[in-house]
């Protein structure tokens, strides 16, 4: 049984999330604030964390940063904030995606299932030893090691899958919607900011000048929408 941690200070929302997830067979725990949520997230063996941004005490941004430093599991932000800067900040701290309040419980469950399925595919599927190289950019699909001109580049799961997908499809231009469907495993239910932030983070790691991409612009770069 897969385990979900809900970090949410609104008891009514936490109860709705818990009830719908439990109906679908998940084991669910809740935490009412940032401090207890962080402690439980670090101590427990959870498969996914639903994290509210507006928490008393330690806010969701700080919790996300601390969790991501220690865990490599899906973290979904749940937020009533609609400003792109808040979404971008959360994604930049390591969240995989976000869900806006108010939300449909069925959509929440669908998003959770999709992220869990995608995470399992990334971490459990056996991969033959293989290396893809474009100039000085190299990806080993067995070890998941990424190097640029011999320098190791550390990528999170989504960043790695995004880069690998683009390198496997050189010279092809993809829309953000297509990338979301292929990498996040859902039918474009996310916002463009999710894809855009991950692309920017990827560029920052493989480009010398991220604002003016120059690394293999006719190959990997063509697949990265601005």
Steps between C-alpha positions, in 0.01 A plus 500: 500500500647832395531764771409867462582783739272806495645816654200732527382736774137516380338199669208489257724493191733245660199279582371515141842415358544216750153351445523491121852358504406233755200399288746434219709276721776731624627510857482866602643703787445871562704773668346838597804726470840536341712386794311176567461436127872535440586272791248236390610521139863446591427218746233311307528284193254679276454457125364852435444823694217751450627832632298815564697822454323721755587325824533648849855529630725335245341573163469261209797647313736428789351154551535418130865604496585288805308199374657515155850512651434161662235328287460410135128427493218696333408821684180669381426852617137580582445874494229766490755747361459566131805721448752340266790620717383282790458197276838558339663538840350175626599308189845651518540365853439148374124442487397279209168666426220700661125486543296819537226540760212454463552165333289202404578205731491266201759714321717496813488120513574477126803728536630300797463171312668639189800632693539174692480295181755723331734485799480121510579483132806720547639318802402137452508429127817312404706687242768348281838665519501765235651839448364784289736778403459826314829681478627537858162421654467137607232295678551146628154344523617224734674710764296817423829688493493825302819679401578819308854505361593235755350691794233320701163672507252408773141485376174430678270231361289734284803691373669173406195362322449829317861506377498131407175534305632797304830328426312195377303725266755739352389760245138477621321803646253420778229718651481537877174305497666208323795501737265502800308204362814302419710578809239552772273228362176701501281649231616860535327550835791708626580863437767613254703629795580142605671424170656844467662491843647154445635609162662806657653290776633257242651782295668641811674168551612420145553847354786740573263791428144380571340826382665451162511124440796405285553132579404301189223747403417305185454177690397493865423871500241472225288276721492751785218754461590849621 
